Amino acid sequence: MSPLGERLRAQIARTGPIGVDTFFASAMGDAEHGYYATRNPLGRGGDFITAPEISQVFGELIGAWCVAVWRALGAPDPIRLVELGPGHGTLLADLWRGTAAVAPEFIAAVRLHLVEISAPLRACQQDALSTLVPQGAVVWHESLSEVPDGPLLLVANEFFDALPIRQFVAEGGVWRERRVGLSADGKELAFVTGSEGDLGEDFAPFEGEIVERCPAGEALAAEIAGRIAHCGGCALIIDYGHTRSATGETLQAASGHRRADPLMRPGEADLSHHVDFTRLRIAAQEAGAVVSGPIAQGLFLGRLGIAERGEALAGAAATPAVGEAVRGAVRRLVHPGRMGVLFKAMAIAHPASPDVPGFAAAMQAGR
């Protein structure tokens, strides 16, 4: 067991089982032994890879989206460009390079704010942006609440899937909260059943079924929406998950690009879950914003011109092999069997804002 696992086992032995959300938060965010505090998780040498690492086209298109939205908002100056969980800084670096030449007025108006709790990843982000962004122009924050008020463009790519979840299991005709306790011999962490929990009228408690909730994600969606409704702007959320709320366990762990047991070595594997976009949408709407989507990532990127941009890069490649690699990366992002359908895009906007680029054919009734 990992050092954090030993500590959690001792804590549980003293005080009893803990919520899955408490376990999740400790495994990912513990200041000494948490996943983000101890490692650089991204890329081929890490545990998983995200869209910006697959192709520069992804960041370039998000940059084009930001410019289009900024202009539709009336080109506010300054505009706060916020990324939640920027990883290696690859998305922002590609965004900056892609927009600097074609929209210098946008670059001049941008104030960069990065929300990142991982010290190793902050160092990567600083390296990625150091030659592009003027010194002192980037501010790091522990949470969105630290970002000053004002119009903002917010990007959250694979961020909500890493926020802690609660789990409920149907047992004896009622929903009971699932918790993390100890195995019968007390040597290992194990899932146990806790007290009855209230899920409202969402799902009937069919024996053994599991439902997940992400209060942190819903609260963050509401916070983003409230800021946008008050100060103006737009947020783009891209993640994998459900278009509609559903039952079933999606909690998973990854280590070395392979699935792992979430309870085996806490702090040493990435934990994630499928995002419930329905509940995010409701939270954002109740906070006063309007929501576009969610729609499939492949459709969203297609509307932004990924095929044309990808082909232009492939055609300009140094060798046919490099060109084919570019095409393969684009296919990975948009193909229904890869990331094109599982991943969704959703936008949160001010009620008076114009249609959001990429979503014109998929507006929610609240728009």
N, C-alpha and C positions, 0 to 999 in steps of 0.2 A: 504494500500500500504506500501511497505517496505521503510526504510529510504533512500536507494539508489533510489527507484522508485520516491519518493517525490523530490529528488534532480534532477533526470532526467526530471521529469515533469516541474519543475520550469525552467530548462535550455531550454527545448523545447518551453515553453511559451515565453521565451525571444528571442530565436534565430532561432526557426523553427525546423522542423523534422531532425532526425539524421539517418545515415545509419544503417541497421541491423548489420553490422560488428562493428560499434561504440557501439551500444547497447550491443552486445554480449561481446565485450572486457570489457566494464564497468561492466556488470553483473558478469563476471567471475573473472576479475582481478583488480577491484578497490581496492586501498590500504587500505581503511577504511571499506567499506561495501561489497566488492566483495566476491563472493562465496568461492574462495580459501583462502582468507585472514581471514575468520571468522569461518571456520569449518573443521572437518575431514569428508569428504564426503563418504568414502568407508566402505564396510562391512554391516552387517545386521543392525547395528545401524545408518547407513548413508543413502545415497540416491540411491546408486547403488553398484554392486559387479563386480569385474573383474576376468579374468581367473586365475591369480595367487592365488586369495583368494578362488577359488573353489577347487583346488587340487595342492598339492606340485609337482605333476608330470609335470605340465606346466613349472615351473621354472627349474626343473631338465633337461627337454628336451631342453629348450633354452640354458642351460649351456652346454649340450652335443653338441649342434649346434655351440656354440661359440668356443669350443675346436677344433672341426673338421675344422671350417673355419680358425682358428688361425694356425693350423698345415699346412693347405693347402697354407696359405700365407707365409710359411717358418718360422713359430714360431718367429715373431718379438718380441724383448725384449728391451724396454717396449712396451706394447700394451695398448692403452687407451680404457677401457670399459666404454661406455657412455650409460646411460639410460635417456630417456626423460620422465619426469613425472613418477617417480618411485612409486607413491602411498604410501603404507605402508612400502615399501622396501621388500615386501614378495618375489617378483620374484628374486631379487638379493640375498636374504638370501638363498633361495632354490637352486639357481644357485651355490652359493659359497659352500654350504654344499655338493651338488652333485658332484662338480668337484674337491674339495680339496683332496679327498682320491685317486681319479683315475688319476688326472692330476696335481700334485703339481707344475710341471714346468710351467703350464699355470697360476696358481694362483700367482706364484712368479713373472711372467712377467706383471701381470695386474696392472694398475693404474686406480682406480675407479673415475669416474666423474659423478655426478648426477645433472641433470638440473631440478630445482624445484623452483617455485615461492611462494609456500604455506609454511608459517612458521609452522603451525600445522603438515603438512605432513613431513616436514624436521625433526621435532622432532621424528615422528614415524619411519622414515628411520634410524635415528641415533640409536634409541633403537633396531631396528631389526638387525642392522649390528654390534653393539658395541661388542658383544661377539665373532664375527666371523672374523672381519677385524681388522688388527692392528690399534691402535690409530693413527690418523693423515693420514691414507692411503686413506681416502675418501674426495673428494673436491666437494663442492656444487657450482652451478652456476645459474645465472638468465636466461642465454640463451646459446645456443650452441656456439655462437661467442666467449664466454669467455674460452672455452676449448682449451688448447694449441694444436698446430699442432702436427702431428705424426700419425702413423698408428692407426686406431681405429676400434673397433667393437661397433656398435651402435644398441640399442634396443629401439623401440618405440611401446609399447603396449597400445592401446586405448589412444593415444595422439593426433593424427591428427583430430579425431572427435570433439575435444574440442577447436579447433582453430576457430577464428571468420569467418563467412561467409557473403557474400553479396547475396541478392536475387533480381531477376528481374521477373516482371510479364508482360505477353502479354496483351496489351490493345490498341484497335483501330488499330491493324495491326502492332504495333511496340513493342519493349521491353522497359519497363520503370523500373527504379530501385525502389524497394520496400523500404520504410523507416518507421521509428517509429515516430509517431506524437502523437496527442491527440484526444480523442473522441470528439464528437460534443459538449458535455457540459464542456469539458476541465478537467474533473476529473480523467480520466483514460488514460493510454497509449494505443495506437491503431496503427495498420498498416495503412499506407497511401501510395499513389502512387507518385513518384517523377518524375524527368526529364528522358528523353529518354536515354537509355544505349546501348552500342555497344557490341553485343555478337558474332560478325562476322557472319559466315555462319553455325554455329553449329546447330541451331534449328529454324524452322519456328515459328513465333509468333501466335500460336493458342490461341484464346481469353481465358484469365483466367489462362493459363498455367504458371507455376513457374519454373524458373531455378536458381540453386544455384552455386556460385563460391566461392572458398576459396583461395584468393591470398596469405594469410599467409602460408597455407599449401604448395602451389606450390613453394613459395620462400624458404621455409625450405627444401623441397625435393631437390631443386637446390643447396642450401648451403651444404647439406649433400653430394650430388653427387660431387660437386666441390672439397670438402675436400678429398673425397675418391679418385677421379681421380688424385689429386695432391700428396697425402700422402700415399695412399693405405688403404686397409681395406674393410669392408663390413657392411652394415646396414640391419636390419630386421625390417620391419614395419608390425604390426598386428593390424587390426582394422575392423570395420564393414562398409560395403558400397558397391558401385557399381563396378563391373568389367569393365563396359563400361559406359561412360557418359550418363546420362539420365535426363529427365525432372521430375518435381514433387518436392513438398516440403518435406523435411526431418527434418527440425528444430524441436527439441523437448525439453521439460523440464521434469525433474524428481525430485520428492521430496518424501522422505520416501518410495522409491521403487515403486512409482506410478506416472503416467503421470500428468503433471501440465500445466497450461497456461504459456507460456514463458514470457508474458508481465505482469503477475499479481503481482509477488513479486520478482523483479530482485535482484539478490544477495543472494537469499534464496533458489534457486533451481538450479540444474545442467542443463546446456544447452549443447546440442550436435547435431550432424548432421551426415548423411551418407557420408563417404569419397568417393571422385571420384578418383579411382585408375588410371584411364586412364590419367587424367591431371597430377597426381603425376609422373607417368611413363614418360610422355613426358618432364616434367620439368627436371627430373633427367637425361634423355638421352641428352637433349640439353646442360646440364652442363658438359657432357663428360664422364658419367658413363654408365654402362650397367645394365639392369634391368631384373630380373627373376620374373615371376609371373605377376599379382597376381593369386594365387590359393586358393581354399577353405581351411580354417583352419583345418578342419577335415582331409583332404588329407595330408596337410603339417605335422601335428602331427602324423598321421599314418605312414608316411615315416620315421619319427624320432623314431618310436618304442613305441608309447603311449600305445598300447594294451598290449605289453609284460611287460612294466614297471608297468602299472596299475595292471595287474594280479599278478605280483610279490609282489606288496604292499598289494593287497587284500589277497593273500595267507598267508602273514606273519602277518596279522592283529590279534589283541588280541582276538576278538570275530567275529563270523559270521556276526553280524550286522554291525560291523565296516568295515569288508571286503566288504559287499554289498554297504555301503556308498561310499567306494573308487571307486567301479565299477560305481556307479551312477554318481559320479563326472566326471569320464572319459567320460561317455556317454554324459553328458551335454556339454562337450568341443567339441565332435566330431560328435554328431548326427546331420543329416541334418535338423531336425526340431527344434534344439536348437541353438547352436553356430557354428556348423560344417560347414555350408554353408554361412550364412550371414556374418560371419567373414572371412577375407581374409588375406593371408600372401604374402608379396612382399619383394624382396631383391634388394639392390643397391650395385653394386660391381665395382671394377677397371676393365677397359677394358681387362687387361692382366691376370685377375684372373681365376683360374679354376672354373669348375661348382660349384654352391653353393649347399651345402647339403639340401635335401628336395625339390629341384626344378629341378632335372635332367630331368624330363619328361615334364617340362613346361617352357622351355627357350623361351624368346622372340626372335624375328628375329634379334634384335640388338646384341645378344650375339655372 
